[in-house]
Amino acid sequence: MRLKSLREDRDIKQTEIAVILNCKQNTYQQYESGKRQIPIEALKKLSIFYNTSIDYLLEMTDQIEPYPRKKQ
């Protein structure tokens, strides 16, 4: 996953992302390292936060631009 590189490129600490995801820092660290599966809801939040697609986060595409968002 690209979680670590996206976070580091923006000079954000793991604790800051953990707050956004409402989890502990060590839980988020396990998401980054692949020791724990990241929940879909967390992927949604991160794709919005980083303005990219879940496919990009999961390395299924190299296109960083997000898909058009669904209108509410």
C-alpha positions in Angstrom: 0.0 0.0 0.0 1.0 3.6 -0.5 -0.1 4.8 2.9 3.4 5.5 4.2 4.7 7.3 1.2 1.6 9.5 0.9 1.9 10.4 4.6 5.6 11.1 4.5 5.4 13.1 1.3 3.1 15.5 3.2 5.2 15.5 6.4 2.3 14.1 8.5 2.9 12.0 11.6 1.2 8.6 12.1 -0.6 10.0 15.2 -2.2 12.7 13.0 -3.6 10.1 10.6 -4.7 7.9 13.6 -6.8 10.9 14.8 -8.5 11.2 11.4 -9.2 7.5 11.4 -10.2 7.4 15.1 -7.7 4.7 16.0 -4.6 4.3 18.0 -1.2 5.2 16.5 0.1 1.6 16.7 -3.1 0.4 14.9 -2.4 2.8 12.1 1.3 1.7 12.0 0.1 -1.9 11.5 -2.1 -0.7 8.6 1.0 0.9 7.0 3.2 -2.1 7.6 0.6 -4.6 6.3 0.4 -6.4 9.7 -3.3 -5.6 9.9 -6.0 -5.2 7.3 -7.3 -1.7 7.0 -11.1 -1.4 7.2 -13.0 -0.2 4.1 -14.3 2.9 6.0 -10.7 3.9 6.8 -9.7 3.5 3.1 -12.6 5.8 2.2 -11.5 8.4 4.7 -7.9 8.3 3.5 -8.9 8.5 -0.2 -10.8 11.7 0.6 -8.1 13.1 2.8 -5.3 12.4 0.2 -7.7 13.3 -2.7 -7.0 10.1 -4.5 -8.8 6.8 -5.2 -8.8 3.7 -3.1 -7.4 1.9 -6.1 -4.3 4.2 -5.9 -4.0 3.5 -2.2 -4.0 -0.2 -2.8 -1.6 0.0 -5.7 -4.1 -1.2 -8.3 -3.4 1.9 -10.4 -0.6 4.4 -10.8 -3.1 7.2 -11.6 -3.2 9.4 -8.5 -6.2 11.5 -9.6 -9.4 10.5 -7.9 -12.5 9.4 -9.6 -15.3 11.9 -9.8 -17.1 11.8 -6.4 -20.7 10.7 -6.1 -23.1 13.6 -5.5 -24.9 13.4 -2.2 
